[in-house]
Each structure stands twice: as C-alpha cells, then as structure tokens.
C-alpha cells in the first residue's frame, strides 16, 4: 500500500511540475513575414533532421538484417537424377 501511495504521489508531483513549467503564452498568431519565415525555416530544418535520423536508423537496421551465416555444406546435384 505504501508503494502504491508513493508511486501516486510521485506521478502527481511530476504532472504538477510539468503543468507549472508551461508558459502562459499558448498559441500565438503573427502576421510578421520575417517571423513567419524564421519559423518555417526552423520547421524545415527540424523535418530534415528527423528524416536523416530515420534514414540512418533504417540503414543500420537494414545492414544488420542482410548478413546471413553461410552454411558449411555445399549442395551438389544428386548423381541419380536425369535431365
């Protein structure tokens, strides 16, 4: 019972601190072209960085899956088969 109470207390304090850390500004709207351009450039840079990280992860996963162990025994056609 004490562990459950402690876990609930810790999670509530984490939620409270996260709520306190948020700013009061919320979502703002701007018509300033310079500000809009800056935000668009940041968004494109973030998207490019995320895409490159995904490509790097998919390449590392792909290179690991293409390596197969070679079997020691070679397969040869049986001598009794007719062609």
C-alpha positions as CSV (number, residue, x, y, z in Angstrom):
1,X,0.0,0.0,0.0
2,X,2.9,2.4,0.8
3,X,4.5,1.7,-2.6
4,X,1.3,2.5,-4.4
5,X,0.8,5.7,-2.4
6,X,4.4,6.7,-3.1
7,X,4.0,6.0,-6.8
8,X,0.8,8.1,-7.0
9,X,2.5,10.9,-5.1
10,X,5.5,10.9,-7.4
11,X,3.4,10.8,-10.6
12,X,1.2,13.7,-9.3
13,X,4.2,15.8,-8.5
14,X,5.6,15.1,-11.9
15,X,2.3,16.2,-13.6
16,X,2.1,19.3,-11.4
17,X,5.7,20.3,-12.2
18,X,5.1,19.8,-15.9
19,X,1.9,21.9,-15.7
20,X,3.8,24.6,-13.8
21,X,6.7,24.7,-16.4
22,X,4.4,25.5,-19.3
23,X,4.2,29.1,-20.3
24,X,1.0,31.2,-20.3
25,X,1.5,32.3,-23.9
26,X,-0.1,29.3,-25.6
27,X,-0.6,29.6,-29.3
28,X,0.0,33.0,-30.8
29,X,-0.7,34.2,-34.3
30,X,1.6,36.5,-36.2
31,X,1.4,38.4,-39.5
32,X,5.1,39.4,-39.5
33,X,6.7,38.0,-42.6
34,X,10.1,37.8,-41.0
35,X,8.8,35.9,-38.1
36,X,6.9,33.5,-40.3
37,X,9.9,32.9,-42.5
38,X,12.0,32.2,-39.4
39,X,9.5,29.7,-38.1
40,X,9.2,28.0,-41.5
41,X,13.0,27.6,-41.8
42,X,13.2,26.1,-38.3
43,X,10.4,23.7,-39.1
44,X,12.1,22.6,-42.4
45,X,15.4,22.1,-40.6
46,X,13.7,20.0,-37.9
47,X,12.0,17.9,-40.5
48,X,15.2,17.4,-42.4
49,X,17.0,16.3,-39.2
50,X,14.2,13.9,-38.3
51,X,14.2,12.4,-41.8
52,X,18.0,12.0,-41.7
53,X,17.8,10.3,-38.3
54,X,15.1,7.9,-39.7
55,X,17.2,7.1,-42.7
56,X,20.2,6.4,-40.6
57,X,18.2,4.1,-38.3
58,X,16.6,2.2,-41.3
59,X,20.0,1.8,-42.9
60,X,21.5,0.4,-39.7
61,X,18.6,-2.0,-39.3
62,X,18.8,-3.0,-43.0
63,X,22.5,-3.7,-42.9
64,X,22.1,-5.9,-39.9
65,X,19.4,-8.0,-41.5
66,X,21.3,-8.6,-44.7
67,X,24.1,-10.6,-43.1
68,X,23.4,-14.3,-43.1
69,X,25.5,-17.1,-41.9
70,X,26.9,-19.3,-44.7
71,X,26.3,-23.0,-44.3
72,X,29.4,-25.2,-44.3
73,X,27.9,-27.9,-46.5
74,X,27.8,-27.3,-50.3
75,X,24.8,-28.5,-52.2
76,X,25.5,-30.7,-55.3
77,X,23.0,-32.2,-57.6
78,X,22.5,-35.9,-57.0
79,X,24.1,-38.3,-59.4
80,X,21.0,-40.3,-60.0
81,X,18.9,-37.5,-61.5
82,X,18.1,-37.4,-65.2
83,X,17.9,-34.2,-67.2
